[in-house]
Structure formats: C-alpha cells, structure tokens
C-alpha cells in the first residue's frame, strides 16, 4: 500500500476475531527468495495493522535486513500472525513501480492492477478467510 503520507507501506489484516499477540512481515526477492527485511509487532489492533517501510515507528521492530527496496525487482511480501507455525499467512508479489502507481491510502489488492480502500481490503480478506 501507499500510506497517507506517500511512503511505501504494508497493510495487514487477519482472519481471527481476536488480535494476534504478534504479527510478522517478511519481504524477499521473489525470484531468488533472498531475504530482504523482516519486521515484527505486538500492536495489531482493530483487525488492521500498517507498516511504513521508510519509517516503521516504535510499534515495529526490524528483526533483520534492510527495508530499502530497489526498482526493477519483484518482491514477495509475506505476513503472518503469531509464531507462523500454524501456516496461516498471506503473501503478495509487488514491484516498486507498482507501488509508485498507488495514490496515498490505496492498497494493491486481489487481482493485478486492482486497488482497494482499507474497508474493501478488510472485506476482501474476510471473503477468503473461509
């Protein structure tokens, strides 16, 4: 997503009604599967969390890597609640070029070229949670 201040960001929502104790976000290069950056937070609220990649803020901890992304590379974003052992996670490929096309507040969604608002993103997630 692109945050309201224009920074490249990550939007995360989850299927369970309760907030997870921990959320982890990982970015890797899609082709090589080379890890780029990994973050965690214990501050998921209201079925939604955001991570500003340029300025994560005090709620997020950078566990490893460097979140500065390079144009021309396809990345894979993965996010999961808790320890990740439950194998419940979401993933999405993206490029900096695609992120740069988003307007502030828009989230790249379900299908290539589709953009969503926060409420549409949460509804989409609920529809695939099962």
C-alpha positions, 0 to 999 in steps of 0.5 A: 500500500501507499500510506497517507503520507506517500511512503511505501507501506504494508497493510495487514489484516487477519482472519481471527476475531481476536488480535494476534499477540504478534504479527510478522512481515517478511519481504524477499526477492521473489525470484531468488527468495533472498531475504530482504527485511523482516519486521515484527509487532505486538500492536495489531489492533482493530483487525488492521495493522500498517507498516511504513517501510521508510519509517516503521515507528516504535510499534515495529521492530526490524528483526533483520535486513534492510527495508530499502527496496530497489526498482526493477525487482519483484518482491514477495511480501509475506505476513503472518500472525503469531509464531507462523507455525500454524501456516496461516499467512498471506503473501503478495508479489509487488514491484516498486513501480507498482507501488509508485502507481498507488495514490496515498491510502490505496492498497494493491489488492486481489487481482493485478492492477486492482486497488482497494480502500482499507474497508474493501481490503478488510472485506476482501480478506474476510471473503477468503478467510473461509 
